[in-house]
Amino acid sequence: MKTLLSFLLSMLTFSALAQYKLSGTVIEKANQPAAYATVVIVQANDSSIVKGGLTDESGHFMVTNIAPGTYRARISSVGYSDLYSPIVTIKNNSVTDLGTLTLESVARNLETVTVKAQASLLSQLADRIVMNVEGSVITRGNKVEDLLRYAPRVRYDNGNVSVGNKSNVLILVDGRQMGQASLSSFLQTFSAEDIVRLEVITNPSARYDATVEAVINIVTQKSREQGINGRATATYSQGQYGRSSVNGSLTYRQGKWTVFGSLNAALPSTAYSTQLLNRSFPDAFQQNDMSTRNTYQSAAVNLGLDYAFNNRHTLGLRLNGKMGQDAKDTRTITRSGASQRVDSTIRTLNDGHENTGSYDLNVNYKGLFGNATTPGGQKELTVFITESFVDKDATQLIQYQKDVTTDAAAGPATLLRILNPNKQRNVIGQIDFGTPLPGGKWRMDVGAKYVFIRNDNHLQQQNFVANQYVTDPAFSNIGVYQENTYAAYTNFSRQLSKGWSIQAGLRAERTEQNLTQSALSRVYHGLFPSFGLSRTLPNGQSWGLTLSRKVNRPSLNSLVPYRYLIDPYTLIQGNPMIRPSFSHTLDAFYSAGNLILFANYSYVRDQITTVLQANDQTLQYTQIDANLRSGNDIYLGATYARNLTKWWQTNTTVMGMGNYTNSPVNELSTYRSSGAWVNVNSTNLFTLPNAWTYELTLMYMSPARAGLFMQKGFGGVSMSVNKSLLARQANLRIDVSDVFRTMYSRLVSNYGLVDFTMKSVYDSQRVKVSFSYTFGKKTVKAARTTNLGNDDEKGRMNQ
C-alpha cells in the first residue's frame, strides 16, 4: 500500500511535457451547434486516422495529446456531407484552434442514413464502455430492458440488474436519477428504438454515490429536426399466456423550444411461473410445489420540455407517471414426512391484488461558461431536482388447510389477510460544477447532493378469529421510515503527455436513518476516495485502471425485527444486528481495435448477503439479511465486436468469475465456500437480401456460486428476423425466445441444517411479433441528448 501511495503521489506531481491540442466548433447552416458530430483527426498527407471523438452539446471539440505534425479534421454528422477542415501544422504546446466549421446539409433518405451513419457498436473510453445502438437492428421492436441484455457485462434478470459481479447498479436516464417505480416502468415500457447509446461505468468515481458499484447511463434520442417526428409500436407475444402492449413517442421542435413525450400501455397480460422446492432435515423432508399466475395492466407516460436560451444554457422539465394493476394467484402444495413417506399435506391459496400509482417531477439546468478554446475545457454548471411519489395499495388473502392424508381434512382452513398500503416520497437535489484550473492543465469538478426518503409503511397480518380479522403484532410492521443523505465530492483530472490521463477524487457522505414508533435509528458517515489512470497509445490502443472504496448500507426495513409470512413453513425476518459493508474495488481494461480485455477484483468486509435459517423441529425456514466476515470476488474476460463479413456482425463477451468466502454462518463457527464459473453471451446479426436481417443470440452460464447459494448451469438460444417496410419507415420483427426452453433456474444451498434445492421455470419460451412505424420528416440530423446532472460530461474525447 505504501508503494501504491508513493506511485500515486508521483503521478499527481508529475510535470507534463508538451501537450498538443486541436480544437474547434462545428455548427449547422442555421447557426445551430452540431451536437455529437463525429470528429476524426487524420494525417494531412495520407488521411490515416490519428484520434477521434465527438462534439459536445455546444458543438465544441478538443482533442489532446497529438504529436507534432500536419493534420486536418474530418467532421461527420447524420444528414450532412463530410466536412474537412483546413490543413494545420502543430509545432508548439498551445491550443491550435480550427475556428468555426459549418456543415453542409444533404437530403438523404432513411435508407442512406442507416447505411452510412452507423457508428461502431462498442467503444472503450477511459472510465466506461459505450454501446452505440442508434439505428441498430437490435433496438427494433424491443423495450429498454431487452436492450440491456445486449450490453457487455450487464445481466438483466426479472428486474434485477448486475454488471459483472456487482449488484448495486445505478441506472440513469440522460444522466438523471429517477425514482425506483418510474425507473422500473421506463425499462419495461420505453421503446429501445428511441435510445442513442448505453454507457456502462464499471467502477464509478467520487462523482457518484458511495453505495453505487456500477453505473448504466441510458441516453435517449430527441430529434434536432424542426417540426414533428414520432414513432408508434404495437407488440404481441404468446407463450403459455399472451401479452400485448402499444406505445408511441412524439417530438416537436420549434425555435428554442423542444417538447417530447411517450405513452406506453401494457394491455391485460399474464405471466406464469412454477417453482419446485425440496428441503431436507435429519429426520424429515418437505417438498413445495408452487405455481403463480400474474395478470397485469398498466399505462405509463413520459413527458419533457426543454428551452434553450442559447447554445450554452438550457432549462428542462421532466414528468414521468404510471398507473398499474396486478392480480397474482399463487397455489402451493406442501408435502411433509419422514423417510420419504408423505404423512401430511398443506394446500395454500394466496390471492393478491395491488394498485400502484407513481410519478417523478424533475427540473434541470445546464450552463456552459467561458471560452470554448480554453485549455482544460469550459466551465460547466448542472443542477437538477427530482421529486418522486409512490402510492401503493396491496392486499393478500391466504388460506391454507392441512390434510393428514391427501383425501381427508384435519380441521377447518386457516384464513389470513395481509394489508400493505404504502406511500413513498423521495427528493433528490444535486449540483455539479466543473472548471479548468489556472494554467489549463488540471480540471476540477465539485458537487453536492441531498437525498430524502420517506416511506409510510402499514404492513399488517390479520388472522381470522371468531368471524373477524384480528391484527397479529408479531407479523406486522407499522411505522414511518425516513432517511437523509448528505454528500459532497471533489475530483481532479489531467491530460498528461504521451497519451496519459489521470483522475483522483474524494467523496464524503453522511446518512441518517430513523423509524418512528420505534427506537431504531442509525447514522453512517465516511470518506470514499477514487483514482483512475489511463493511457492511449499512438496506434490507438489504450489501457486503464480505476480504484475506489465503496459502502453498502442496509435499508432500515431490513433492520426492523418484524416477520413476514410467505407460507406456514417460510418466513422473512428483519435483522437489527446487520452492519454496513465496505469494499475496495480495482478495475482494469485493455482495448485494441475490436477487442476489449477487462478484469476486476473486489474485497468486501462485512459482506451483506441472504442467509437461511432452518428449524428441524418446526420444519420452518427463515430468510434474513446478515453479514459474512468477508468476501473476495474476481472476474476477467474479453469482448469482441466487429463486422466479420459484409453480412455478419458479432458482439461476443466471454467472462470468467470466481469468489471465496470464509465466515461463521448460523450455528457454524467456520464456513468456507469458493467457486469459479464462465459466462458467454454472443449476439450475431446477419444482413439478408431485400431489407431482411436475422439475429441469433447464444447464452451460457456454467454452474456458479452467489453468496451461500450455488446455481446450476443453464443456457439458451433466441432468434429473430426483421423486415424493413415502407421505404424503411416501418419495421416488422418476429422473435422466438428460449427456443429450446432451457432458461430455467436451479439453486442449491447446503450449510448447517440448511439443505435445499429449488427449480424455477418461467414462461420464457415465447413468440413475439412487433410492428413499428416512424413518421415525420424523412431526413434525420444528429440526435440531441439531454445531460441532466449525475453523469460525467458528454462529448469529451477518448484520451
N, C-alpha and C positions, 0 to 999 in steps of 0.2 A: 504493500500500500504506500509505503514511504517513497519507493521508486516511482510509482504512478503519480503521486503528488508532485514530485520533482519534475517529472516529464510534463505535466500539465502547466506548471508554473513556467517552465522553459518555453512552452509553446505560446503562452499568453504574453510573454515578454519578448518574443521573437521579433526582431526588426526585419520587416519585409523588405525584399529587394524591389526593383522597379515593377510597378503594376501598370499594365497597358489596357485601356478600356475604350470601348467603342459604343457610342450611344446615339439615340435619335428618337424622333417622334413620328408615328405613322397616322395619317388621317385619311378619311374618305373625301370624296369630291365635295360633299355638303359641309365640309369643315368639321365633321364629327370625328372623334377619336376612333381609330380602328382597334378595338379591344381584342386581345388574344389572337392577333395575327401571328403567323409563324415567321420567325426571323432566323435566317441561316447565314453565317459568315463564311465566305468562300475565298480561296486564293484568287487573286486577280488574273494570274497567268493561265491557270488550268481549271478554275472553278471547283477545285477539290474542297470538300467541306472541312471547316476548322472547328466551329462551335455553332450552337443554335439555342433557341428558346422561344419565348412568347412575349408580345407586348402586354403591358398591364391595362387596367381599365381606362387609363388616360391616354392610351396609345403609345406610351413611352417604353423604351427598352434600353438596357445597358448590359453589355457583355464584357466580362473582365478576364484577366489572366490570358491575354493574347500576346503571342510573341511578336517582336518587331517584324515588319513586313508590309506588303502591299495587298489590300483586301478590298472587297465590296460586299454589301449586304443584299441578300435576296429576300424579298418580302412576299409572303403568300397569304391569301385570305379567300375564304369561300365566296364566290360571286365576283371576284376581281382578277384581272390579269396579274401574273407575276411581275413584281417591280424590282429593278436592280438600281442600287444607289450608285452615285459616282465613285470612282476608284480613289481610295485614300491610302496614304503611307503613314504607318505608325513608327515614330522614331524616339519618342520620349514617354515619360510616365504620366503625362497628363491625359485627361479625357478627350478623345477625339470625337467631336460631335458631327454627325451627318446631317443635322438640321431636321427640317420637316419634310417628310416624304409623302406624296399624295398618290393613293391608289386609283387606278382607272377601272370603272365598273364595266363588267362584261355580262351580257344577258346569257345565262346558262340555264338549261332546263335541269330538273332534279336529277335526271339520269347522269348528266355530265358531272354535276356536283358530287354525286355519290362515288363516282369512279375516281375523280382526280383529287378530291379533297379529303380522302381517307387518311387520318393520322395513324401513326404506329399504335398498335393496340396497347402496348406496355412501354413505360419508360421509368427508369430508376433515377430519382433525384437524391439529394444529399440526405434527406430525412424521411422520404416517403416513396412509395411506388405508385405510379399514376396509370390508371386503366382508362384509355380514351375510347368511349363507346358511342359517341355521337354519330348517327347514321349507320351504325353497325347492325348486322342482321340479328345479332344476339339480343337486341332490345325489342324486336318487333313482336307484338302480342304478349309481352311479358310485363310483370309488375317489378317494382324495385327489389322486393325480396327475392325474386327469381334472378335478378341481375347480380345480387351479392354472391350467389353461388359460383359465379364465373371468376370472381376476383381471387388472385393468388393469396394463399394462406388463410383466406376467410372461410369460415364454416357457419352456415345458417341452418339451424335445425329447430323447427317448431317455435320460432320467435327468439331463440337463443343464439347470440352471435359470439363467435370467438375468432381470434387472429392468432394462428399458431397454437401455443398453449396458454394464451391469455384470454380470460373470460370477462374482465372488466373493461368493456369496449364502449367508448363514447361515439355515438353516431350524430354527425352534424349535417344539416341541410343548408347548403350555401354558407357554410361557416357558422350557422346559427343553431343553438341548442334548443330543442323542443321539449315539451312535456312528454312523459313516457306514453301516455294514452294517445296523444296526437302523433308521436313518432311511430308507434305500432300501426296506427291507421295509415300513415303515409307509406310505410313499407309494404303493406298489404294491398293498397288500392291505387297508388300513384303509378302512372304508366312509365315503364322504362324507356320508352321512345322519347320522353321529354328530359332525359338525362344526358349531360355532356360528358362527364367523366366521374370516376371514383378515385379518391386519393386515400391510400392506406398508410398511416403513420404507425410503425410498429413499436416505437419507443419514444413517446411524446416528450417534448422539452418542458421547461418550467412554465411555459405559457399556459399549459393545460392543468386541470385539477390533478392533485397528487394521487387521487384514487384511480385515475384513468391509466390503464396499461397499454391501450392502443386506441387509435382514432380512425374512424372512417368518415371522410367528408364527401357528401354526395352533392355534386354541382349540377344544378338544373339549367335547362335551356330557356332563354327568353329571346325572342327574335328582335333584331335591330331594324327590321324592315318596318317602314311607316305603314300604318294600316292594320288590318286584321289577319291573323294566322291562327289556325287551330287544328285539333285532331279529335276524332271520335273513334271509340273502340268498343266492340262487343265480344264477349268471351263466354264459351260454354264448355264444360268438361264433364266427363262421365267416368265414374269408377263404379264402386258398389252403389253410390248415390250420385245424383247430379249436382253441379254447382254452376252458377252463372253470374255474370257481372257486366255492367256497362260503365263507361267513363268517357269524359270529354274534357278537353283543355282549350283555352282561348287566350290569345294575347292581342292587345290593342296598343299601338304606339303612335303617338301624335305629338310632335314637337318635343318638349321636355318631359311629357307625361308618358308613363308606361303602366298599363293595367293588365293584370293577368290572373287567371284562375283555373281551377279544375273542379269537376263534380264527379264523384265516384260512388257507385251504388253496387253493393252485393245483394242480389236478389235472393229470395229464400233458398238456402243451400244447406247441405248436410255433410258433416264429416263423421267418419266411423272408424273405430279402433277396437282392438281386442288385446287383452293382457292376461298372461298365464303366469302366476307367481307360486313358487314352491318354497316352503320353509321347513327346515329340519331341526328337530330338537333331540336331546339324548334319548328320550323315551316316547317321542311323539312326532307326528308330521302334520303339515297343514298345506292345503292347496287352494288357491284363489283363482277362479275363472271369471274374468270381468269383461263386459262389452259395454261400449259407450257410443251413443249416437247424439251428436250435437247439431241442432238445427239453428241457423243464424241468418240474420239480415242486417244490413247497415247502410247508412248514407253518410258520405264524408265530403266536405268542401274545403278547398284551399284557395284563398284569395290574397292578392298582393297589389300594392300600389307603390310606384317609385316616381319621385320628382327629382330631376337632375337640374340643379341651379345653374351648373355649367359643367365643364369637363372634370372638375375637381371635387365637387361637392354634391352628394346625393342623400336624400332623405327617403326612407322606405317604411311601409306599413304592411304587416302580415296578419292574417286571420285564418286559423285552421279550426274546423269543428267537425264533430262526428256524433251521430246518434246510432245506437245499436241495440239489438235484442238477441238474446241467446236462450235456448231451451235445451238443457242437457239431461239425457235419460241414461242412467247407468244401472246395469244389472250385474250383481255379483253372487256367485255361489261359492261358499267356503266349506270345504270338507276337511274334517279333522279326525285323527285316530291314532292308534298305536300299531307298530309293526306293519305298516302299510295297509291296515284294515280300517275302513271308514266306520266310525261309530256315531258321528253326528254331522249334520249339515245345516248351515245357516244361509238363508236366502235373503239378500239385501236389495231393496229397491231404493234408488236415490233419484228423485226428480228435482232438477234445479232450474230456476228461472232468473235471468239477470237483465236489467235495463241499465244502459250506461250512456251518459252524455258527457262530452268533453270538448274543451276548446282552448286554443292558445291565442293570445294577442301580443304582437311584437312590434316595437318601434325601433328603428335603427338608423344610424347616420354614419357616413364615411366621408372624410375630407382629406385632401392632399394639399400640402403647403410647400412652398419653396420652389426652386428651380429644378426642372426635371433632369438637367445635366449635372447637378451637384454630385461630386463623388460620394458614394455611400447611399445614394438614392434620396427621394423626397421624404419630408416629414409626413406621417400618416396618423390620423386620429379616427378611431372607430368606437362607437357607443351603441349598445343595444340593451333594451329592457324587455323582458318577456314575462307575462303573467299567464298561468295555466290553471284551469279548473277541471275537476272531475267530480261527477255526481253519479254514484252507482247504488242501485237497489237490488240486492241478491237474496233469494230465498231458496232453501233446500228442504224438501220433505223426505225423510228417511224412514223406511220401515224394514225391520228385519225379524225373522222368525226362525227358531231353531227346531230341527227335526231330530228325534232320536233314531229314526230310520229315515230313509228317503221318502217314505209314504205317510208317516204319522207325525202330526204336530205335537210338540211337548209344551203346550201352553199358548196363550194369546200372543199376537205380534207386538213387538215393541215399536213405539212411534216416537220420532224425534223431529224437531223443526229447528233449522239453523237460519237465523236472520242476520244479515250482514250489510246494513246500509252504511255507506262510506262516502265522505266528502273530502276532497283534497284540494289544496291551493298551494301553488308554487310560484315564487317570484325569483327571477334571475336578473341581476344587473351587472354589466361589465363594461369597463372602459380600457382601451389599449392605445398606447401612443408609441410610435417608433420614429427615431430621428438619427441622422448621421452625427457623430461626434466631431468636434473641431479637427480639421485635418482630413476628414473624409475617409479615414482608414477603418475606423470602427463604427459599428451601428449599435444603438442601444434601443431596446424595447422594454417598456414598463407597462404595468397594468394592475388593475384591482377588480375583484369580483365579490359579489354578495349573493348568497342563495338562502332563501327562506322556504321552508316546507312545513305545511300544517296538514295533519291527517286526523280527521274526526272519525274514530273507529267505534262501532257499536255492535261488535260481534256477540251474538247471544245464541247459546244452545239451550233449547227448551225441551223438556221431557213431558210426554203426555201422561198425566196422572189425574185420576178422578175426573175424567171427562174435560180436562183443561190442560193447556200447556203451561208448565212452570219452569222458569229460568234456572239453570244449573250454574252457579257461580264458578265452579271449578273448571268449566268448559266455556267460559265467556271472557271477553276482553273488551271492556268499555273504557274509553279514555281519549284524550286529545294528545297526539304526538306532535311536537314541534322541534324543528331543527334549524339552527342558524349557522351558516358557514361564512367566514370572512377570509379572504385570500389576497395576497399581493405578490407580485413577482418582478424580477428584472432579468434581462437576458442580453448578453453582448455577443456580437458576431463580427467576423472579419474575413475578408478575402485576402489570402496571403499570396506570395509569388509561386510560380510553377504549378498552379492549379490547386494549391492547398486552401482549405477554408476551415474555420474553427468557430464554435459557439459554446458559451458557458452561461448557465443561468441558475437562479436560486428562487425558490417559491416558499412562502410562509403561509401556513393555514391554521385556522382555529375553528373547531366545530363544537357547538353546544347542543346537546340533545336532552329533551325533557319530556316526561309523560305526566300530564295532570292526573289527579286522582290516584297517584302512586308516588312513592318516594324515590322512584328510579330516575336518575339523571347522570349524564356523562359529559365530560369535557375533554377534547383532544386538541393538541397543538403540536406543531413540529416544523422542521425545515427540510426541504426536499430539493437537493441540487440536481443538475443535469449537465452533461458535457457531450459535445459532438465534434468529431474530426473527420474530414473527408478530403479526397484528392481526385481531380480529373487529370488523366494523363494526356500527353499530346496526341495519342492515337484515338482518343475518345473514350477509352476505358476508364472506369472510376471505381473507387472503393471508399468505404466509410465505416465508422463505428460510433455508437452512442452509448452512454452510460447514465443511469438515473436511479433515484431512490423513490419508492412508491409506498403507499399505505392502503390497506383495505379495512375500512371501518364497518363493524356490524351495524345493521339497521336496528333502531330501538325496538321494532316489533319482534326481532329475533331474540332480544334480551328479556322481554316480558315473559315471566314464567307461567303462561297460560297453556291450556291443552286444547287441541282441536281434533275432533273425532272424524276419521275417514270411514272406518267401519268398526265393528266390535273388536277387531284384533289389530287395528292400525291407528296410531296417534301421532300427531305433530305437536311438539312442545318447545317453548322458548327456553333459552339458557342464559340466566343473568350472569354467569361466570365467564362468558366469552370475551376475549380481548381482541383489539385490532391487530392485524398482521402487518409486518413491514418487509419489503423486498428490495433487493438490489438486482438490476437487470442490465445486461450487456447485449447489444445487438451489433451485428456486422454484416456488410454486404460487399460483393464484388460484381461489377457489371461490365460485360464485354459484348457489345452488339445486341444480339437477340437472347443472350444468356445472362441470367442473374443468379448468382450464388448468394446464399444467406445463412446466418446462424444466430442462435440466441441462447443465453444461459441466464437463469434466474435462481437466486437463493431467497427463500421465504422463511421468515421467523414467525412462529405462532400462526402457522397456516390455518385459515378457516376452511372447514370442509363439512360435508354432511356425514353424520355418524348415526348408525342404527344401534339401538339397544334392545336386546331380546330378553324376555322373561319366560323361563321354561315352565313356570307354574301356571301362569295365565295364558301362555302362548301368544302374548301381545308383543308387537314391535313398536318402539317409539323412535321417531325421527327427530333429531335435534341438529343444530349447528354448533360445532365445537372446534377447539384449537388442537392442531397437532404441533409437536415441538418444532419441527422444521420440515422444509421440502426443498428438493433440488430438481429443477426442470431444465431440459435442454431440447432444442430442435435445430436441425440444419437441413438444407435442401437446395433445390435448383428450380428455376422457372425458365422455360424456353418458349418463346413466342415469335413466330415468323411465318412467312409465306413459303412453304416447301416447294410449291409449284405455282403456276398462274391460277390454278383452280383449287388448291388445297392450302388452307391456313390452319395452323395448330397453336394452341395455348395450353401447355402442359406443365404441371407443377408436381414434383416428387419431393416428399418431405419425410425425414426420419425424426422420431421424437423419443424421449425417454425421461423417466423420473425415478427418484429414490426418496423414501420416507423412513424415518426411524423415530418412533414416538410411542408413549403409552396411549392405549385406547381402551376405554371402558375398564374391565377388570384385568386387562393385560398390562403388565409393567413395561413390556417392550413389544412393539410390533414393527417389523421391518417389511417393507414391500419395495419392489423395483420392477421395472419393465421397459421394454423398447418396442416400438412399432413403426409401421410405414403407412403413409397416406399418399395416394396417387389420384390426381384429377387431370383429365385430359379432355379439352373441347376441340373438336375438329370441324371446320367449315369447308364445304365443297361447293364451288360455283358451277352450276349446271347451265346448259343452253336455255334460251328463251326465258331469262329472268327467274329461273328456279335456283334455290340454294338448299343444300342438305346439311344438317347438323347432327353430329354424333358425339355424345358425351359419355365418357367412361370414368367410373369412380371405384376405388377400392380402399378399404381401411382394414389393416391387419388387426389381430387381437391387441387391444390397447388397455392401459390402466389409467383410470381417472380417480384420484383420491383413494378411497378404500374400496372402489368398485373395479371390476375387470369387465371390459366389454368384448364380446366375441367379435371376430372378424365378419365383415359383410362387404358387399359391392353392389354395383348397379349399372345398368345401361339405359340411357334415354336418347331419343332421337326426335328430329323434327324436320319438316320441309316448309319452305317459304316460297311464295309466288308473288312477285310484284305485278300489280294490275293498274289499269287506267293511267298509263304514262307515269308509272311509279308514284302516283298519288295515293294508291291503296295497296294494302298488303294482306295476304291470306296466309295464315300459319296453322299447321297441324302438328301437335306434339303428342308423342307417346312416352310417358314417363315410367320408369321402373319396369322395363319391358319384360323381364323375367321374374318379377315380383320377389326380389331378393333384398330389398331395402327395409329390413326389419331389425329391431334392436334386441340383443340378448345380453343381460347383465348377470354377473356372478359376484357374490361377496361372501367371504368366509374368514371370520376372526372371532375368537372367544365363543360365545353362544350364538353368534350370528352365522347363519348358514342358509343362504337362499339363492335361487335362480329366478330370473324374470325374462319373459319373452313378450315384446310388444310389437304388434303388427298394425300398421296404419293403411288407410285407403290410398296408397301411393301409386298403384298401377292404374293410370288414368289416360284417357284420350282427351285432348283439349283442342278446340278449334277457336281461333280468334281472327277477327277481321278489323282492320283499322283503315281510316280514311283521313288524309291530310288535306285541308282546304286553306285557301288564301292565295297569296302571290306565289307564282311558280319559281321565282328566283329567290335564293336564300343567301343572306350575308352572314358574316361571322356572328356567332351567338354571343349575347351579352349575359354575363352572370352577375350575381349579387354576392358580395363577400361581406358578411354581417358581423364580424367581430371575433368570435372564438376560434380563429384559424390563422395560420401563417399567411403573410401577404401573398397575393396571387400574381402571376405574370412574371415572377422573378426567374432569372436564367438558371439553368442547371450548371453549377460551377464544379 
